Amino acid sequence: MPTALVTGGGGFLGLYITEQLRERGINVRVYCRRRHPQLEKLGVEWSAGDVRDAEQVIRACEGVDVVFHTAGLPGIWGPWRLYHETNTQGTLNVIEGCRKHAIPKLVFTSSASVVFDGSPHNHLFDQQSYPPRYLCHYSHSKAIAERAVLAANGNEGMTTVALRPHLIWGPRDNHLVPRLIARARAGRLRRVGDGTNLISIVYVENAAAAHLQAADVLAPDSPAAGQAYFVNEPAPVNLWEWINELLKRAGLPPVTKTMSLNAAWRGGALLEALHWLFRRSGEPTMTRFLALQLATTHYYDHAKAERDFGYKTLVDVNEGLRRLEPELRRLGTQ
C-alpha cells in the first residue's frame, strides 16, 4: 500500500487532502508543528516539525511514495524573512527530501496570486509568466517556490506539479471566512470598487480532490509533469454578491459602505508606510494588494487541469454554501 506525506496536514486544505487519502485506504504521514485531534481520529502517522527545518523535513520524507506539500504561511502582511523562510526555503527543503529519498511524485500547493500583477485577469488560461514585482510577500515567496518545484521535474526521476487554487473556502476555514465575518460584525467591511468584479473561488473539497487527481496521473510521460494549473470552480462569481450571500447566511446585513479603488489604494499605501515606520504589530486594515484583490476582476480557466488530469468539481457553490451555513451562523453570533 502506498504511503503519502502531507505537509501541513492539520491545516485547512491539508486536512481535507488527508481525509480523502484515508478514504482511499492510503497510508498517510502528516508533517506539521503540533498534534490535531482530527488527525488522531483518522489514524495517520504524525511527524512533528517545521518546514523551515531541513533535517526534520528530510527525515519525514523517508519511506513515502508521494508528497503533497500544502504547508505554508498565508496572509498579506508580515516580514519578508518569515515568508521566504516558510514558503520558499520550506519548499526547497521538501524538494531536497524528495530528491534524497528518491520520491517519484511531488504535488505542490501554489496560488493563483503568483501571476497576479494588479491588472484584470479575465478568463486567464495557462498563464505561467510571473510579474516583475509583487505587492505581497506571500505571492512573491510562493512564486519563487513554484518555480523551484517546476524546475525540479525530471531531476533524478522526480515528477512535480503545481496547483494554483484561488480563494479556497468551506467548513473548518480558520482564516478567510472568520476574518470576513468578524470585520462585518465590527462594521469595518467596505466594498472596494464598483462591485462588478468577478473572481474565481474553489470549494475546499474540490481543491483537495484536485491534488489527488493530479497525483494519480503524475509520471515522467504525463502531460501534468512539470506544469502549473489553475484550480477553481467552472464559473466565476461576483465577489461582492458572494460576500453578501455569506453575510446573509450568517444573519448579518449586506455590505453598504463603499470606497473607490483609488481611495483604497492610497489608504493602503499610507497604512503600509505607518506600519513599517512605527513597527506596528498586526496587519493593516487595507493594503495596496488587498485593494486590488477586492476591486479588480481576476478569474481563471481550469480547462488545462480538466484535460491533463481529469479535474472536476465534486461540490457546487450552492451545496458548498449549504454545508458552510452552520459555521456562518455561529460566526455571525459570536
C-alpha positions as CSV (number, residue, x, y, z in Angstrom):
1,M,0.0,0.0,0.0
2,P,1.5,3.4,-0.9
3,T,2.3,6.0,1.7
4,A,1.7,9.7,1.3
5,L,3.3,12.6,3.1
6,V,1.1,15.7,3.6
7,T,3.0,18.7,4.9
8,G,0.6,21.0,6.8
9,G,-1.8,18.1,7.0
10,G,-3.5,19.6,10.0
11,G,-4.3,22.8,8.2
12,F,-7.4,23.8,6.3
13,L,-6.6,22.3,2.9
14,G,-4.2,19.7,4.2
15,L,-6.7,18.1,6.5
16,Y,-9.2,17.6,3.6
17,I,-6.4,16.0,1.5
18,T,-5.5,13.7,4.4
19,E,-9.2,12.7,4.7
20,Q,-9.6,11.9,1.0
21,L,-6.4,9.9,1.0
22,R,-7.6,7.9,4.0
23,E,-10.9,7.3,2.3
24,R,-8.9,5.6,-0.4
25,G,-7.2,3.4,2.1
26,I,-3.8,5.1,1.6
27,N,-1.3,5.3,4.5
28,V,-0.7,8.9,5.4
29,R,2.1,10.6,7.3
30,V,1.4,14.2,8.3
31,Y,4.2,16.6,8.9
32,C,3.1,19.6,11.0
33,R,4.1,21.5,14.1
34,R,1.5,20.2,16.5
35,R,-1.0,17.4,17.0
36,H,-4.5,17.8,15.8
37,P,-7.5,15.7,17.3
38,Q,-8.9,15.2,13.8
39,L,-5.7,13.5,12.6
40,E,-5.7,11.1,15.5
41,K,-9.2,10.1,14.6
42,L,-8.1,9.3,11.1
43,G,-5.3,7.0,12.3
44,V,-2.5,8.8,10.5
45,E,1.2,8.9,11.4
46,W,2.2,12.3,12.9
47,S,5.7,13.6,12.3
48,A,6.4,16.8,14.3
49,G,8.3,19.6,12.8
50,D,8.5,22.9,10.9
51,V,9.1,23.1,7.1
52,R,11.9,25.5,7.9
53,D,13.9,22.7,9.5
54,A,15.7,20.9,6.6
55,E,16.8,17.9,8.6
56,Q,13.3,17.3,10.0
57,V,11.7,17.6,6.6
58,I,14.2,15.2,5.0
59,R,13.6,12.7,7.8
60,A,9.8,13.0,7.4
61,C,10.2,12.2,3.6
62,E,11.8,8.8,4.3
63,G,9.8,5.8,3.1
64,V,6.9,7.7,1.3
65,D,5.8,7.4,-2.3
66,V,4.2,10.8,-2.9
67,V,4.4,14.2,-1.2
68,F,1.6,16.7,-1.0
69,H,3.3,20.0,0.1
70,T,0.5,22.2,1.4
71,A,2.3,23.8,4.4
72,G,2.9,27.5,4.1
73,L,2.4,30.9,5.6
74,P,-0.7,32.7,4.3
75,G,-1.6,36.4,4.7
76,I,-0.9,39.7,3.1
77,W,1.4,41.3,5.6
78,G,4.5,40.5,7.6
79,P,8.3,40.4,7.3
80,W,9.8,39.1,4.0
81,R,12.2,36.9,6.1
82,L,9.3,34.9,7.6
83,Y,7.5,34.4,4.3
84,H,10.7,33.5,2.5
85,E,11.9,31.0,5.2
86,T,8.5,29.3,5.3
87,N,7.1,29.4,1.8
88,T,10.3,29.4,-0.2
89,Q,13.0,27.8,1.8
90,G,10.5,25.3,3.3
91,T,9.6,24.2,-0.3
92,L,13.3,23.8,-1.2
93,N,13.6,21.6,1.9
94,V,10.8,19.4,0.7
95,I,12.3,19.2,-2.8
96,E,15.6,18.1,-1.2
97,G,13.7,15.5,0.9
98,C,12.1,14.1,-2.2
99,R,15.5,14.0,-4.0
100,K,17.3,12.4,-1.2
101,H,14.8,9.6,-0.7
102,A,14.0,9.2,-4.5
103,I,10.3,10.1,-4.1
104,P,8.8,10.0,-7.5
105,K,5.9,12.4,-7.0
106,L,5.6,15.9,-5.6
107,V,2.3,17.8,-5.7
108,F,2.8,21.4,-4.6
109,T,0.0,23.8,-3.4
110,S,0.8,27.1,-5.1
111,S,-1.6,30.0,-5.6
112,A,-3.1,31.9,-8.4
113,S,-1.7,35.1,-6.8
114,V,1.8,34.1,-8.2
115,V,0.8,35.6,-11.5
116,F,-1.3,38.5,-10.1
117,D,0.1,41.7,-11.5
118,G,-2.7,44.1,-10.4
119,S,-4.4,44.2,-13.8
120,P,-7.7,42.5,-14.5
121,H,-7.4,38.8,-15.3
122,N,-10.3,37.8,-17.5
123,H,-10.6,34.0,-18.0
124,L,-6.8,33.7,-17.8
125,F,-5.7,30.4,-19.3
126,D,-2.4,28.5,-18.9
127,Q,-0.6,31.6,-17.7
128,Q,2.9,30.9,-16.3
129,S,4.5,34.2,-16.7
130,Y,5.4,36.0,-13.4
131,P,5.1,39.7,-12.8
132,P,8.3,41.8,-12.4
133,R,7.3,42.9,-8.9
134,Y,4.9,41.9,-6.2
135,L,2.8,43.9,-3.7
136,C,2.5,41.0,-1.3
137,H,5.3,38.8,0.2
138,Y,3.0,35.8,0.2
139,S,2.7,35.9,-3.6
140,H,6.3,36.6,-4.1
141,S,7.6,33.8,-1.9
142,K,5.1,31.3,-3.4
143,A,6.2,32.3,-6.9
144,I,9.8,31.5,-6.2
145,A,8.8,28.2,-4.6
146,E,6.6,27.3,-7.6
147,R,9.5,28.0,-10.0
148,A,11.7,25.7,-7.9
149,V,9.1,22.9,-7.9
150,L,8.6,23.0,-11.7
151,A,12.4,23.2,-12.3
152,A,12.8,20.0,-10.2
153,N,10.7,18.0,-12.5
154,G,12.7,15.3,-14.2
155,N,15.6,15.6,-11.8
156,E,16.7,12.1,-10.7
157,G,13.4,10.6,-11.6
158,M,11.2,13.1,-9.7
159,T,8.0,14.3,-11.3
160,T,6.4,17.5,-10.0
161,V,3.2,19.5,-10.5
162,A,2.0,22.8,-9.0
163,L,-1.7,23.6,-8.4
164,R,-2.9,27.2,-8.2
165,P,-6.2,27.2,-6.2
166,H,-7.8,30.6,-5.9
167,L,-9.7,31.7,-2.8
168,I,-10.3,28.3,-1.0
169,W,-13.4,28.3,1.1
170,G,-15.6,25.9,3.1
171,P,-16.2,24.4,6.5
172,R,-13.3,24.5,9.0
173,D,-11.7,27.5,7.4
174,N,-9.8,29.4,10.2
175,H,-8.5,32.3,8.0
176,L,-10.7,33.8,5.3
177,V,-14.3,33.4,6.3
178,P,-13.9,34.0,10.1
179,R,-11.9,37.3,9.4
180,L,-14.5,38.4,6.9
181,I,-17.4,37.8,9.3
182,A,-15.5,39.5,12.1
183,R,-15.0,42.6,10.0
184,A,-18.6,42.7,9.1
185,R,-19.8,42.4,12.7
186,A,-17.4,45.2,13.7
187,G,-18.8,47.4,10.9
188,R,-15.4,47.6,9.2
189,L,-16.2,45.9,5.9
190,R,-16.4,48.1,2.9
191,R,-17.0,47.4,-0.8
192,V,-14.0,48.5,-2.8
193,G,-14.7,49.5,-6.4
194,D,-17.9,49.4,-8.3
195,G,-19.0,46.0,-7.2
196,T,-19.0,44.3,-10.6
197,N,-15.7,42.4,-10.4
198,L,-15.7,38.7,-11.0
199,I,-13.4,36.3,-9.2
200,S,-12.6,32.6,-9.1
201,I,-13.3,30.6,-6.0
202,V,-12.8,26.9,-5.2
203,Y,-14.6,24.9,-2.5
204,V,-12.1,23.2,-0.3
205,E,-13.1,19.6,-1.1
206,N,-12.7,20.3,-4.8
207,A,-9.3,21.8,-4.2
208,A,-8.3,18.7,-2.2
209,A,-9.6,16.3,-4.9
210,A,-7.6,18.2,-7.5
211,H,-4.4,17.3,-5.6
212,L,-5.3,13.6,-5.6
213,Q,-6.3,13.7,-9.2
214,A,-3.0,15.3,-10.2
215,A,-1.0,12.8,-8.2
216,D,-2.9,9.9,-9.8
217,V,-1.6,10.8,-13.3
218,L,1.8,12.2,-12.3
219,A,4.6,10.2,-14.2
220,P,7.5,11.1,-16.4
221,D,5.4,10.8,-19.5
222,S,2.4,12.6,-18.1
223,P,1.4,15.9,-19.6
224,A,1.0,17.1,-16.0
225,A,4.7,16.7,-15.2
226,G,6.4,20.0,-14.7
227,Q,3.2,22.0,-15.2
228,A,1.2,24.5,-13.2
229,Y,-2.6,24.5,-13.2
230,F,-5.3,26.9,-12.1
231,V,-7.9,25.1,-9.9
232,N,-11.3,26.7,-9.3
233,E,-15.0,26.4,-10.0
234,P,-16.2,26.3,-13.6
235,A,-17.7,29.8,-13.4
236,P,-16.6,32.9,-11.6
237,V,-18.7,34.7,-9.0
238,N,-19.4,38.3,-8.4
239,L,-17.2,38.9,-5.4
240,W,-19.5,41.3,-3.6
241,E,-22.7,39.3,-4.3
242,W,-20.9,36.2,-2.9
243,I,-19.7,38.1,0.2
244,N,-23.2,39.4,0.8
245,E,-24.6,35.8,0.5
246,L,-22.1,34.7,3.1
247,L,-23.2,37.6,5.4
248,K,-26.9,36.8,4.8
249,R,-26.4,33.2,5.9
250,A,-24.5,34.4,8.9
251,G,-27.5,36.6,9.8
252,L,-25.7,39.8,9.1
253,P,-26.7,42.8,6.9
254,P,-25.1,43.2,3.4
255,V,-22.2,45.5,2.8
256,T,-23.4,49.0,2.1
257,K,-20.4,51.2,2.7
258,T,-18.2,51.7,-0.3
259,M,-14.9,53.3,-1.4
260,S,-13.2,53.7,-4.7
261,L,-10.2,51.7,-5.8
262,N,-8.1,54.9,-5.8
263,A,-9.1,55.7,-2.3
264,A,-8.4,52.2,-1.1
265,W,-5.1,52.1,-2.9
266,R,-4.0,55.4,-1.3
267,G,-5.2,54.4,2.1
268,G,-3.4,51.1,1.8
269,A,-0.2,52.7,0.8
270,L,-0.4,55.1,3.8
271,L,-1.2,52.3,6.3
272,E,1.6,50.2,5.0
273,A,4.0,53.1,5.5
274,L,2.8,53.7,9.0
275,H,3.1,50.0,10.0
276,W,6.6,49.9,8.7
277,L,7.6,53.2,10.2
278,F,6.3,52.6,13.7
279,R,6.8,48.8,13.6
280,R,3.1,48.2,14.4
281,S,2.1,44.7,15.2
282,G,-0.8,43.1,13.3
283,E,-2.0,43.6,9.8
284,P,-3.1,46.9,8.2
285,T,-6.8,47.1,7.6
286,M,-6.0,47.9,4.0
287,T,-3.0,47.3,1.7
288,R,-2.4,48.1,-2.0
289,F,-2.5,44.3,-2.7
290,L,-5.8,43.9,-0.9
291,A,-7.3,46.9,-2.6
292,L,-6.6,45.4,-6.0
293,Q,-7.9,42.0,-5.0
294,L,-11.1,43.5,-3.7
295,A,-11.8,45.7,-6.7
296,T,-10.5,44.0,-9.8
297,T,-11.7,41.1,-11.9
298,H,-9.5,38.0,-11.7
299,Y,-10.8,34.6,-12.7
300,Y,-9.1,31.7,-14.4
301,D,-9.8,28.8,-16.8
302,H,-9.3,25.3,-15.4
303,A,-9.6,23.6,-18.8
304,K,-6.0,22.6,-18.8
305,A,-6.4,20.8,-15.4
306,E,-9.5,19.1,-16.7
307,R,-7.7,18.0,-19.9
308,D,-4.4,16.8,-18.3
309,F,-5.5,15.1,-15.1
310,G,-9.3,15.0,-15.2
311,Y,-10.0,17.7,-12.7
312,K,-13.7,18.1,-11.9
313,T,-15.7,19.7,-9.1
314,L,-17.4,17.4,-6.6
315,V,-19.3,20.1,-4.8
316,D,-21.0,23.1,-6.5
317,V,-21.2,26.5,-4.9
318,N,-24.8,26.2,-3.7
319,E,-24.1,22.9,-2.0
320,G,-20.9,24.4,-0.5
321,L,-22.8,27.3,0.9
322,R,-25.3,24.9,2.5
323,R,-22.5,22.9,4.1
324,L,-20.9,26.1,5.4
325,E,-24.0,27.7,6.7
326,P,-23.9,26.3,10.3
327,E,-20.5,27.8,10.8
328,L,-21.6,31.1,9.3
329,R,-24.5,31.2,11.7
330,R,-22.1,30.5,14.6
331,L,-19.6,33.1,13.5
332,G,-22.4,35.7,13.0
333,T,-23.5,35.4,16.6
334,Q,-20.1,35.4,18.3
